C-alpha cells in the first residue's frame, strides 16, 4: 500500500484527476508561460543539455543522441510536473533516473514528454540528472543541422508546469533550453 499511493498521486498529476474537466488545447496553440520572476533563492533551475556531435559519431551511434535534463538548483520540493518539447523531426525515448522516480507520459505526435514526480511526503533537495532523453535524429541529418529539445511549461492539454515546496507553496522555475547540433567530422 505504501508504494501504491505515490504511484496513484503521480497518475493523477499526469492525467488530471481533479474532478474538473481540463481545457484541451493543441500543443502549438498553447500560450508560452514566461519564466517566473521571483527572488533567486526561491527558484528552481532546470537545464536541458546542449549537445554538439560530429556527423561521423552520430552515424556510429545510429543517429541516436542522449540528452540529459538536470536540476541544477533545488531549494526543496515534494512534487513536480513539467515537460519537454522535442523537435518534431525526431523521435525519442526516456531513461528515468532511479533517484528521482519520475513518471512520464509521451505524446509522439506532438513531440511532448510530460513528467510527474512525488517525494512521498519528504522534502527532496538533491540536484543532478532528472532524466535522459534518447533522441533519434532523422537519417538525413547533416553537419550544421540543429534540433531543439526545450523545457515545456505547458502540456499538450494546457496544464501548466508546477514545482511544489509543500502542498500549499509552489516555487518559480527558470530553465535553459537544450538542443542537438550536428558538426563536421
LINMONOR-V386811 format. One record per backbone hydrogen bond with DSSP energy under -0.5 kcal/mol. NH is the residue of the N-H (numbers start at 1). CO is the residue of the C=O. E is the energy in kcal/mol with one decimal. If there is no record, write none. Layout:
nh->NH co->CO e->E
nh->NH co->CO e->E
This chain:
nh->5 co->1 e->-1.5
nh->6 co->2 e->-0.7
nh->7 co->3 e->-1.1
nh->8 co->4 e->-2.5
nh->9 co->5 e->-2.7
nh->10 co->6 e->-2.3
nh->11 co->7 e->-2.2
nh->12 co->8 e->-2.1
nh->13 co->9 e->-2.1
nh->14 co->10 e->-2.6
nh->15 co->11 e->-2.4
nh->16 co->12 e->-2.3
nh->17 co->12 e->-1.3
nh->24 co->22 e->-0.5
nh->25 co->23 e->-0.5
nh->25 co->156 e->-0.5
nh->29 co->26 e->-1.1
nh->30 co->26 e->-0.8
nh->30 co->27 e->-1.1
nh->36 co->173 e->-1.1
nh->38 co->36 e->-0.8
nh->42 co->39 e->-2.1
nh->43 co->40 e->-1.4
nh->44 co->172 e->-1.9
nh->45 co->73 e->-1.9
nh->46 co->174 e->-2.2
nh->47 co->70 e->-2.9
nh->48 co->176 e->-2.7
nh->49 co->47 e->-0.6
nh->49 co->68 e->-2.8
nh->51 co->49 e->-0.6
nh->51 co->179 e->-3.2
nh->53 co->181 e->-2.6
nh->55 co->183 e->-2.4
nh->58 co->54 e->-2.5
nh->59 co->55 e->-2.4
nh->60 co->56 e->-2.0
nh->61 co->57 e->-1.9
nh->62 co->59 e->-1.6
nh->63 co->58 e->-2.9
nh->64 co->61 e->-1.2
nh->65 co->135 e->-3.2
nh->67 co->133 e->-2.4
nh->69 co->131 e->-2.6
nh->70 co->47 e->-3.1
nh->70 co->68 e->-0.5
nh->71 co->128 e->-3.1
nh->72 co->45 e->-2.3
nh->72 co->70 e->-0.8
nh->73 co->45 e->-1.2
nh->77 co->124 e->-2.5
nh->78 co->164 e->-2.7
nh->79 co->164 e->-1.1
nh->80 co->117 e->-2.3
nh->81 co->162 e->-2.7
nh->82 co->115 e->-2.2
nh->83 co->152 e->-1.4
nh->84 co->113 e->-2.5
nh->85 co->150 e->-2.9
nh->86 co->111 e->-3.2
nh->87 co->148 e->-2.5
nh->90 co->87 e->-2.1
nh->91 co->136 e->-1.9
nh->93 co->134 e->-1.5
nh->95 co->132 e->-3.4
nh->96 co->94 e->-0.6
nh->97 co->130 e->-1.3
nh->100 co->97 e->-1.4
nh->101 co->97 e->-1.1
nh->103 co->116 e->-3.1
nh->104 co->102 e->-0.5
nh->105 co->114 e->-2.4
nh->107 co->112 e->-2.9
nh->108 co->106 e->-0.5
nh->111 co->107 e->-1.6
nh->112 co->107 e->-1.5
nh->113 co->84 e->-2.2
nh->114 co->105 e->-3.1
nh->115 co->82 e->-3.6
nh->116 co->103 e->-2.7
nh->117 co->80 e->-2.4
nh->118 co->101 e->-0.5
nh->119 co->78 e->-2.7
nh->124 co->77 e->-3.3
nh->125 co->123 e->-0.5
nh->128 co->71 e->-2.3
nh->130 co->69 e->-3.2
nh->131 co->69 e->-1.3
nh->132 co->95 e->-2.7
nh->133 co->67 e->-3.2
nh->134 co->93 e->-2.5
nh->134 co->132 e->-0.6
nh->135 co->65 e->-2.8
nh->135 co->133 e->-1.0
nh->136 co->91 e->-3.1
nh->136 co->134 e->-0.5
nh->137 co->63 e->-3.2
nh->137 co->135 e->-0.7
nh->141 co->138 e->-2.0
nh->144 co->182 e->-3.6
nh->145 co->142 e->-2.2
nh->147 co->180 e->-2.6
nh->149 co->178 e->-2.0
nh->150 co->85 e->-2.7
nh->152 co->83 e->-3.1
nh->153 co->151 e->-0.6
nh->155 co->159 e->-2.8
nh->158 co->155 e->-2.0
nh->161 co->153 e->-2.7
nh->162 co->81 e->-2.9
nh->163 co->171 e->-0.5
nh->164 co->79 e->-2.8
nh->165 co->169 e->-3.1
nh->166 co->169 e->-1.3
nh->170 co->168 e->-0.5
nh->171 co->163 e->-3.4
nh->172 co->42 e->-1.0
nh->174 co->44 e->-2.8
nh->176 co->46 e->-2.0
nh->178 co->149 e->-2.5
nh->179 co->49 e->-1.0
nh->180 co->147 e->-2.3
nh->181 co->51 e->-3.0
nh->182 co->145 e->-2.7
nh->183 co->53 e->-2.6
